[in-house]
Amino acid sequence: MTNNVDHQLKVSHSKDESSRQNFVQGMRSYILNDLSGYMRTVWDKKTEPNFIKSKGCSPIDGPEIHRTIKNETIFKFYSSMRCNAQEMVWRSVIPGIEREREDLAQRAKILSQSGLTAKGTVSSYADFKVPQYTSELDVHLMPGNYHEEHIDYDVTQGAIYDNGLSVFSFGLLGDRMEDITNSVSTFFKARYPDIQPTKILDLGCTLGHSTLPWKARYPDSEVHGIDVGGPCVRYAHARAQSYGVESHFHQMDAELTEFADNSFDIVYSCMFLHEVPLKHIKGIFKEAYRILKPGGIMLHYELPPNSRTSNYDGFYLDWDSYYNKEPFYKAFRDADVKSECDAAGFKDRSFFEHVAPSINLYGKDALLDAARNDESNKNSNVGRFGDGVMWYFFGAQK
């Protein structure tokens, strides 16, 4: 069953809509587990041996695998099914959200302005300029992307992302879709117990599912989230209010924030950088360096770089760059993130990278054991939505 939204912005989907969501969820699970597994079998037993017979060697990288396998029927079928399933994710949740659009906006406004359940703030601007690399795309094939607005105090795009992510992740992200940040923040706190942040910033926070777990790890900290989507930050704050978590959300560009120098102890992002062109990632790193306190930590949980994966896994993960409206995905995964951290000014030799086992799948004890021993770095399921998922993250110190 789909993990339906459980806070006060919950949408009342009809029985037909809920059934459709459950079907799409099951279909995505089949595509990403069974069908992708069959595609790998075809590659191992047919396509690669034929390539080796013809060329005298294996493909040198993911792009060569892509060029070779895309002529196979299984790849065409897999890609067609996956693209259609992705579009069906959004189509399965949009009708109920559009039906309640005005009511959702009113509920969000009441929650954000009440101050009854939690303190916190939210700011968004009608004249905010959304970066072109976001405004010209429907990332993840999501209609309207993160920023489209229809009415006053609109939260439609936040609601679409929240409800859609529940279908998209087929339970792997937990009840509140917070597994990635729960896993990484728990791992980080166990791995670096001497770091006690008092002010934390989430870049590209969308609906706040990557923001609130840091408040749970460090209850005395002041937690902020920024996003270029006005509907997202309004939704995120109302969601946080509904859960009773004090947090602050701002409509800002991560490359051009309005925070003072030396403001934060931790600046991080969750599955954000791969949606940004590399030249702007460089700017984001420099901005993070500016607003971090001396000794502060920048960290990003992301897809593992191609240098950390096999050629086949590189091909598999880069699929989204070609077919899922994420055109900057592969360039990010090809980048040398350590060099980019160094270029932004971070301390020489302060770079770190880890892999956190999913706390939702493996449990807290296994996660803490991995944090203490850090023996989880070699795993073929890193970043993949499937059995045994792991979460990769990297960072550096100012």
C-alpha positions as CSV (number, residue, x, y, z in Angstrom):
1,M,0.0,0.0,0.0
2,T,1.1,3.6,-0.7
3,N,2.5,5.4,2.3
4,N,-0.1,8.1,2.3
5,V,0.7,11.6,3.7
6,D,-0.1,11.6,7.4
7,H,0.0,15.4,8.3
8,Q,-2.6,18.1,8.1
9,L,-2.1,18.7,4.4
10,K,-3.3,15.2,3.6
11,V,-5.4,15.0,0.4
12,S,-8.6,12.9,0.3
13,H,-8.0,10.7,-2.7
14,S,-10.9,8.7,-4.1
15,K,-10.9,4.9,-3.9
16,D,-10.1,4.8,-7.7
17,E,-7.2,7.3,-7.2
18,S,-5.8,5.3,-4.3
19,S,-6.1,2.0,-6.3
20,R,-4.3,3.7,-9.2
21,Q,-1.5,4.9,-6.9
22,N,-1.1,1.4,-5.5
23,F,-0.9,-0.1,-9.0
24,V,1.7,2.5,-10.2
25,Q,3.7,1.8,-7.0
26,G,3.7,-1.9,-7.7
27,M,4.6,-1.4,-11.3
28,R,7.6,0.8,-10.5
29,S,8.8,-1.8,-8.0
30,Y,8.5,-4.5,-10.7
31,I,10.4,-2.3,-13.3
32,L,13.2,-1.3,-11.0
33,N,13.7,-4.7,-9.4
34,D,12.5,-7.5,-11.7
35,L,12.7,-5.9,-15.1
36,S,16.1,-4.2,-14.5
37,G,17.4,-7.5,-13.2
38,Y,16.3,-9.2,-16.5
39,M,18.0,-6.4,-18.5
40,R,21.2,-7.1,-16.5
41,T,21.0,-10.8,-17.3
42,V,20.6,-10.0,-21.0
43,W,23.6,-7.8,-20.8
44,D,25.8,-10.4,-19.0
45,K,24.7,-13.4,-21.1
46,K,24.2,-11.9,-24.5
47,T,25.0,-8.3,-25.2
48,E,28.4,-8.0,-23.5
49,P,29.7,-11.4,-24.9
50,N,28.7,-10.3,-28.4
51,F,30.4,-7.0,-27.9
52,I,33.6,-8.7,-26.7
53,K,33.5,-11.1,-29.6
54,S,33.2,-8.2,-32.0
55,K,35.6,-5.7,-30.4
56,G,38.0,-7.9,-28.5
57,C,37.3,-6.1,-25.2
58,S,34.6,-5.1,-22.8
59,P,32.9,-1.6,-23.1
60,I,35.2,1.0,-21.6
61,D,32.5,3.0,-19.7
62,G,28.8,3.5,-19.0
63,P,28.2,5.5,-22.2
64,E,29.6,2.7,-24.3
65,I,27.3,0.3,-22.6
66,H,24.4,2.7,-23.2
67,R,25.2,2.9,-26.9
68,T,25.4,-0.9,-27.1
69,I,22.4,-2.0,-25.1
70,K,19.9,0.6,-26.4
71,N,19.5,-1.6,-29.5
72,E,18.2,-4.5,-27.4
73,T,14.5,-5.0,-27.1
74,I,14.7,-5.3,-23.3
75,F,16.3,-1.9,-23.0
76,K,13.6,-0.3,-25.2
77,F,10.9,-2.1,-23.2
78,Y,12.5,-1.2,-19.8
79,S,12.9,2.5,-20.8
80,S,9.4,2.8,-22.2
81,M,7.9,1.2,-19.1
82,R,9.9,3.3,-16.8
83,C,9.1,6.6,-18.6
84,N,5.4,5.8,-18.6
85,A,5.5,4.7,-15.0
86,Q,7.2,8.0,-14.0
87,E,4.5,10.0,-15.7
88,M,1.8,7.8,-14.2
89,V,3.2,8.6,-10.7
90,W,2.2,12.2,-11.1
91,R,-1.1,11.5,-12.9
92,S,-2.1,9.3,-10.1
93,V,-1.9,12.0,-7.4
94,I,-2.7,15.2,-9.3
95,P,-6.6,14.9,-9.6
96,G,-7.1,14.9,-5.8
97,I,-4.7,17.8,-5.3
98,E,-6.2,19.9,-8.0
99,R,-9.7,19.2,-6.5
100,E,-8.5,20.5,-3.1
101,R,-6.0,23.2,-4.3
102,E,-7.8,26.2,-2.7
103,D,-8.4,24.2,0.5
104,L,-4.8,23.1,0.7
105,A,-3.6,26.7,0.3
106,Q,-6.0,27.8,3.1
107,R,-4.9,25.0,5.4
108,A,-1.2,25.7,4.7
109,K,-1.7,29.4,5.5
110,I,-3.5,28.7,8.7
111,L,-0.8,26.2,9.9
112,S,2.0,28.6,9.0
113,Q,0.5,31.6,10.6
114,S,-1.1,30.0,13.7
115,G,2.1,29.6,15.7
116,L,0.2,27.1,17.8
117,T,2.1,23.9,17.2
118,A,5.6,25.1,16.6
119,K,7.6,28.3,16.2
120,G,9.3,29.0,12.9
121,T,9.0,31.2,9.8
122,V,8.5,31.0,6.1
123,S,9.2,33.6,3.4
124,S,8.4,33.5,-0.3
125,Y,8.2,36.2,-3.0
126,A,6.0,36.8,-6.0
127,D,8.8,38.4,-7.9
128,F,11.4,35.7,-7.1
129,K,13.5,34.8,-10.2
130,V,13.7,31.0,-10.5
131,P,17.0,29.9,-12.1
132,Q,16.6,29.0,-15.8
133,Y,18.0,25.5,-15.3
134,T,14.9,24.9,-13.1
135,S,12.3,27.1,-14.8
136,E,12.7,25.5,-18.2
137,L,12.3,21.9,-17.1
138,D,9.8,19.6,-15.5
139,V,12.4,17.8,-13.5
140,H,11.5,14.1,-12.9
141,L,8.8,14.7,-15.6
142,M,6.7,16.3,-12.8
143,P,4.2,18.8,-14.4
144,G,4.9,22.3,-13.1
145,N,8.2,21.3,-11.5
146,Y,8.9,22.9,-8.1
147,H,7.8,26.4,-8.8
148,E,4.6,26.8,-10.8
149,E,1.9,28.8,-9.1
150,H,-1.9,29.0,-9.7
151,I,-3.5,30.8,-6.8
152,D,-2.5,32.9,-3.8
153,Y,-0.4,31.0,-1.3
154,D,-0.3,28.1,-3.6
155,V,1.2,24.8,-2.3
156,T,0.2,22.6,-5.2
157,Q,3.7,21.7,-6.3
158,G,4.7,20.8,-2.8
159,A,1.6,18.6,-2.5
160,I,2.3,16.9,-5.8
161,Y,5.9,16.1,-4.8
162,D,4.9,14.8,-1.4
163,N,2.1,12.6,-2.6
164,G,4.0,11.6,-5.7
165,L,7.2,10.7,-3.8
166,S,5.1,8.3,-1.7
167,V,4.1,6.5,-4.8
168,F,7.5,6.8,-6.5
169,S,9.5,5.3,-3.6
170,F,7.2,2.3,-3.0
171,G,7.8,2.3,0.7
172,L,11.7,2.5,0.6
173,L,11.8,6.0,2.2
174,G,9.6,5.2,5.2
175,D,6.4,6.6,6.5
176,R,7.4,10.3,6.0
177,M,9.8,9.8,3.1
178,E,12.6,10.7,5.5
179,D,14.8,7.6,5.2
180,I,17.7,9.2,3.4
181,T,18.2,12.0,5.9
182,N,17.3,9.9,8.9
183,S,20.0,7.4,7.7
184,V,22.7,10.0,6.9
185,S,22.1,12.3,9.9
186,T,22.2,9.3,12.3
187,F,25.3,8.0,10.6
188,F,27.0,11.4,10.7
189,K,26.2,12.0,14.4
190,A,27.6,8.6,15.3
191,R,30.7,9.0,13.1
192,Y,31.4,12.5,14.3
193,P,30.2,12.8,17.9
194,D,32.3,15.8,18.7
195,I,30.4,18.0,16.1
196,Q,27.5,19.7,17.9
197,P,25.9,22.1,15.4
198,T,23.7,25.0,16.6
199,K,22.6,26.2,13.2
200,I,21.9,23.9,10.1
201,L,20.9,24.7,6.5
202,D,19.2,22.4,4.0
203,L,19.8,23.4,0.3
204,G,16.9,22.5,-2.0
205,C,14.6,21.4,0.8
206,T,11.4,20.9,-1.3
207,L,8.8,19.7,1.2
208,G,11.1,19.6,4.2
209,H,11.5,15.8,4.4
210,S,15.2,16.3,4.3
211,T,15.1,19.1,6.8
212,L,13.3,17.9,9.9
213,P,15.4,14.8,10.7
214,W,18.4,17.1,11.5
215,K,16.2,18.8,14.1
216,A,15.5,15.4,15.6
217,R,19.2,14.5,15.7
218,Y,20.2,17.9,17.2
219,P,17.1,19.3,19.0
220,D,18.8,22.4,20.3
221,S,19.9,23.5,16.8
222,E,18.2,26.1,14.6
223,V,17.2,24.4,11.3
224,H,16.6,26.2,8.0
225,G,15.6,25.0,4.6
226,I,15.7,26.9,1.3
227,D,14.3,26.2,-2.1
228,V,13.6,28.1,-5.3
229,G,10.0,26.9,-5.4
230,G,7.6,29.1,-3.4
231,P,4.9,26.4,-3.3
232,C,7.5,24.0,-1.8
233,V,8.7,26.2,1.0
234,R,5.2,27.2,2.0
235,Y,4.2,23.5,2.0
236,A,7.4,22.6,3.9
237,H,6.7,25.0,6.7
238,A,3.0,24.0,7.0
239,R,4.1,20.4,7.1
240,A,6.6,21.1,9.8
241,Q,4.0,23.0,11.8
242,S,1.7,20.0,11.5
243,Y,4.4,17.8,13.0
244,G,5.2,20.3,15.7
245,V,8.8,20.9,14.5
246,E,10.3,24.3,14.8
247,S,12.0,25.2,11.5
248,H,12.5,28.1,9.1
249,F,11.9,28.0,5.3
250,H,13.0,30.5,2.7
251,Q,12.6,30.9,-1.0
252,M,16.2,31.4,-2.0
253,D,18.7,30.3,-4.6
254,A,21.4,28.1,-3.1
255,E,24.0,30.0,-5.2
256,L,22.9,33.4,-4.0
257,T,21.6,33.1,-0.4
258,E,20.8,36.1,1.8
259,F,22.5,34.7,4.9
260,A,25.5,36.5,6.6
261,D,29.0,35.2,6.4
262,N,29.9,32.5,9.0
263,S,26.3,31.7,9.9
264,F,26.0,27.9,9.9
265,D,27.7,24.9,11.4
266,I,26.4,22.5,8.7
267,V,25.2,23.3,5.2
268,Y,23.9,20.2,3.3
269,S,21.7,19.0,0.5
270,C,19.7,15.8,-0.2
271,M,19.6,14.6,-3.8
272,F,19.8,18.2,-5.1
273,L,23.1,18.7,-6.9
274,H,22.4,16.3,-9.8
275,E,19.6,18.7,-10.8
276,V,22.0,21.6,-11.1
277,P,24.5,22.4,-13.9
278,L,28.1,21.9,-12.9
279,K,29.0,25.6,-13.2
280,H,26.3,26.4,-10.7
281,I,27.4,23.6,-8.4
282,K,30.7,25.4,-8.2
283,G,28.9,28.5,-7.2
284,I,26.8,26.7,-4.6
285,F,30.0,25.2,-3.0
286,K,31.5,28.7,-2.8
287,E,28.4,30.1,-1.3
288,A,28.3,27.3,1.2
289,Y,31.9,28.1,2.2
290,R,31.0,31.7,2.7
291,I,28.1,31.1,5.0
292,L,29.7,28.3,7.0
293,K,31.4,29.2,10.3
294,P,35.1,28.4,10.5
295,G,35.3,24.6,11.1
296,G,31.8,24.2,9.7
297,I,30.8,21.2,7.5
298,M,29.4,21.1,4.0
299,L,27.9,17.7,3.1
300,H,25.7,16.4,0.3
301,Y,23.9,13.1,0.1
302,E,23.8,12.2,-3.6
303,L,24.2,9.6,-6.2
304,P,27.6,8.0,-6.1
305,P,30.1,9.4,-8.7
306,N,30.9,7.2,-11.7
307,S,34.4,6.8,-10.4
308,R,32.9,4.8,-7.5
309,T,30.7,2.5,-9.5
310,S,31.1,-0.3,-12.1
311,N,30.6,0.6,-15.7
312,Y,27.3,-1.1,-15.8
313,D,26.0,0.6,-12.6
314,G,27.2,3.9,-14.1
315,F,25.1,3.3,-17.2
316,Y,22.2,2.2,-15.0
317,L,22.3,5.3,-12.8
318,D,22.9,7.7,-15.7
319,W,19.6,6.5,-17.4
320,D,17.8,9.4,-15.7
321,S,20.1,11.9,-17.4
322,Y,18.7,10.9,-20.8
323,Y,15.1,9.9,-20.1
324,N,13.8,11.5,-16.9
325,K,14.3,15.2,-17.5
326,E,17.5,15.4,-15.4
327,P,20.0,16.6,-18.0
328,F,22.7,17.6,-15.5
329,Y,22.7,14.2,-13.8
330,K,25.5,12.6,-15.7
331,A,27.8,15.6,-15.7
332,F,27.5,15.8,-11.9
333,R,28.3,12.1,-11.6
334,D,31.3,12.4,-13.8
335,A,32.7,15.3,-11.8
336,D,35.5,15.1,-9.3
337,V,33.6,16.3,-6.2
338,K,36.8,16.4,-4.1
339,S,38.4,18.8,-6.6
340,E,35.3,21.0,-6.6
341,C,35.4,21.1,-2.8
342,D,39.1,22.1,-2.9
343,A,38.4,24.8,-5.5
344,A,35.7,26.3,-3.3
345,G,38.2,26.8,-0.6
346,F,37.6,23.9,1.8
347,K,40.4,22.6,3.9
348,D,43.0,20.5,2.1
349,R,42.6,16.8,3.1
350,S,39.2,17.6,4.9
351,F,37.2,15.8,2.2
352,F,35.2,12.8,3.3
353,E,32.8,10.3,1.8
354,H,30.7,7.6,3.3
355,V,27.9,5.2,2.5
356,A,25.0,4.9,5.1
357,P,22.8,1.8,5.1
358,S,19.1,2.6,4.9
359,I,17.9,2.8,8.5
360,N,14.4,1.9,7.3
361,L,15.7,-1.4,5.7
362,Y,18.6,-2.4,8.0
363,G,17.7,-0.8,11.3
364,K,19.5,1.6,13.6
365,D,22.0,-1.0,15.1
366,A,23.3,-1.9,11.6
367,L,23.6,1.7,10.7
368,L,25.5,2.6,13.9
369,D,27.8,-0.3,13.3
370,A,28.5,0.9,9.8
371,A,29.2,4.4,11.1
372,R,31.7,3.2,13.7
373,N,33.4,0.8,11.3
374,D,32.7,2.5,8.0
375,E,32.9,-0.8,6.1
376,S,29.9,-0.1,3.9
377,N,31.7,1.9,1.2
378,K,31.7,-1.0,-1.3
379,N,28.1,-1.9,-2.2
380,S,26.5,-2.3,-5.6
381,N,23.1,-1.0,-4.4
382,V,24.4,2.5,-3.5
383,G,21.8,5.0,-4.7
384,R,19.5,2.5,-6.3
385,F,15.9,2.1,-5.6
386,G,15.8,-1.6,-4.9
387,D,16.6,-4.3,-2.4
388,G,19.4,-3.4,-0.1
389,V,19.6,0.3,-0.8
390,M,22.5,2.4,0.6
391,W,22.9,6.2,0.6
392,Y,26.2,7.9,-0.5
393,F,27.3,11.2,0.9
394,F,30.4,13.4,0.8
395,G,31.6,16.6,2.3
396,A,34.4,18.8,3.5
397,Q,35.3,21.2,6.3
398,K,35.9,24.9,6.2
